[in-house]
């Protein structure tokens, strides 16, 4: 994928649907996480710097491991 804008961003996806792009700041991350929590198990948050940052599935798996 070629970035049109060189500024770093977070992108929020729900399955294959792009939901929104956020600035790569603490506020951007917080806003993206808030929206991701509303979306449920299909939510994934990517960074233009680091690739996959968080997914709802990772969160569920971590929680399940903590319960064992």
C-alpha positions in Angstrom: 0.0 0.0 0.0 1.4 3.4 -0.9 0.8 6.2 1.6 -0.5 9.3 0.1 0.2 11.3 3.2 3.7 10.8 4.8 2.5 11.7 8.3 2.3 8.7 10.6 -1.3 7.6 11.4 -3.4 4.9 13.1 -6.1 3.2 11.1 -9.0 1.5 12.6 -10.6 -1.4 10.7 -13.6 -3.6 11.4 -13.0 -6.7 9.4 -12.1 -5.5 5.9 -13.9 -2.1 6.3 -11.7 0.9 7.1 -13.5 2.8 9.8 -11.3 5.9 10.3 -7.8 7.2 10.2 -6.4 9.0 13.3 -3.2 11.1 13.9 -0.3 9.1 15.4 -0.6 10.9 18.7 -1.6 9.9 22.2 -5.0 11.5 21.6 -5.4 9.7 18.3 -4.6 6.4 19.9 -7.1 7.1 22.7 -9.8 8.0 20.3 -9.1 5.0 18.1 -9.2 2.6 21.1 -12.5 4.1 22.3 -14.1 3.5 18.9 -12.5 0.0 18.6 -14.1 -1.0 21.9 -17.6 -0.1 20.4 -16.9 -2.2 17.3 -16.4 -5.6 19.0 -14.4 -8.7 18.0 -13.6 -7.6 14.4 -11.8 -4.4 15.4 -8.1 -4.0 14.5 -5.9 -1.0 15.0 -2.8 -0.5 12.8 0.0 2.0 12.9 1.7 3.3 9.8 4.9 2.9 11.8 4.5 -0.5 13.5 1.8 -2.5 11.6 -0.8 -4.2 13.8 -1.0 -2.5 17.2 -4.1 -4.0 18.7 -7.0 -6.3 17.8 -10.1 -7.2 19.8 -9.2 -10.9 19.2 -5.8 -10.3 20.9 -7.6 -8.7 23.8 -10.0 -11.7 24.2 -7.2 -14.2 24.0 -5.2 -12.3 26.6 -8.2 -12.2 28.9 -8.8 -15.9 28.5 -5.2 -16.7 29.3 -5.4 -14.6 32.5 -8.5 -16.6 33.6 -6.6 -20.0 33.4 
